Amino acid sequence: MVAFWVNYGCLLHVKAPAVYIVPLALQALPAVLLVAGMLVSPESPRWCARKDDWEGATRVLVKLRCLPADSEYVSQEVNEMADQLEQERRLMGAATFKSLMREMLLVPANRKRAIITVILMICQQLTGVNAINYYAPQIFTNLGMTGTDSSLFATGVYGVVKTVACIMFLLFIADSLGRRRSLLWTSPMLMVVLFIIGIYGRVQPPVEGQPVSAFGYVAITCIYLWAAFFQFGWGPACWILVSEIPTARLRATNVSIGAATQWLFNFIMARTVLTMQNTMGYKGYGMFFMFGSFDFLMGVFVYFFVPETKGLSLEKMDELFGMVETVKQLDAEPEVGRTTSVHEGRSGRS
């Protein structure tokens, strides 16, 4: 959102070549702030605990909670951290990337979750999100808006709509309506507004030199409606599901595969949108029919294959995907040749 308004402000108040240099240079500002923040930030308590630096973990917690080291709250938090780390070490053992991938692909419950993760991230890009994000000024121009400043202003408003809608979803909808239902109801809504835009481009395309028609304003409004619907479902909900559904042992691997898939199809969309605009009907109106059709098919996929995870703890995901027996077998295994537990390591240091 900020980047959209930076572009608009530079267009109005900055002359060439700085009009290009300033927006590009400002992209480095978040990275500079991140590095500066890392230099003054302490290590996380969990990282210290994983390194068996319990004094450091306690020291950081005391600073964060503004409580003495011997307080009941800090002691309980340290104990909970120790319990969780011990469970993770028991689950992970000496796991390698190869063994984790074998477990992900050969265990049916894990394989199902990995497939859902990959398909969800592909579907997120097939909504057309980055086709609009990256080429919003050209799309607004194709819908009849004249002047670079007008299209950039419309793009800035688009960024505001997306940001506000995402905040509303995370605060009020994600844990009330749920992830699955958010995806289900936004899929047909995305299809409808994209079809309206496509119909406008097919039956009443804008004419150069003439003002935007009433139908054109409806199509432009549909871009903003699309942005809101996307943020009420397929934007944040996919990331929530991808991070929720994996088993603890495979969570990092599963999320990394999902992120890699998302960026791969992000690249594919970014490289093909301009070709779509030039080949799929006048000013690319067919592109909106294509993405709208994808949105409908995505809803069908969610209806048959994606379960609801609202209100379930991360530990309950194995039950949801039918992996309870595997976990029970792991719990029943004798601890032969086990390494020193976290609690034993802590007691040895005290």
Salt bridges, closest charged atoms under 4 A:
ASP52 OD1 - ARG89 NH2 3.73
GLU77 OE2 - ARG65 NH2 2.59
ASP83 OD1 - HIS343 NE2 2.44
GLU86 OE1 - HIS343 NE2 3.53
GLU88 OE2 - ARG46 NH2 2.29
GLU103 OE1 - ARG249 NE 2.44
ASP175 OD1 - ARG179 NH1 3.00
GLU244 OE2 - ARG179 NH2 2.50
ASP318 OD1 - ARG113 NH1 3.06
GLU319 OE2 - LYS316 NZ 3.65
ASP331 OD1 - ARG90 NH1 2.98
GLU344 OE2 - ARG338 NH2 3.28
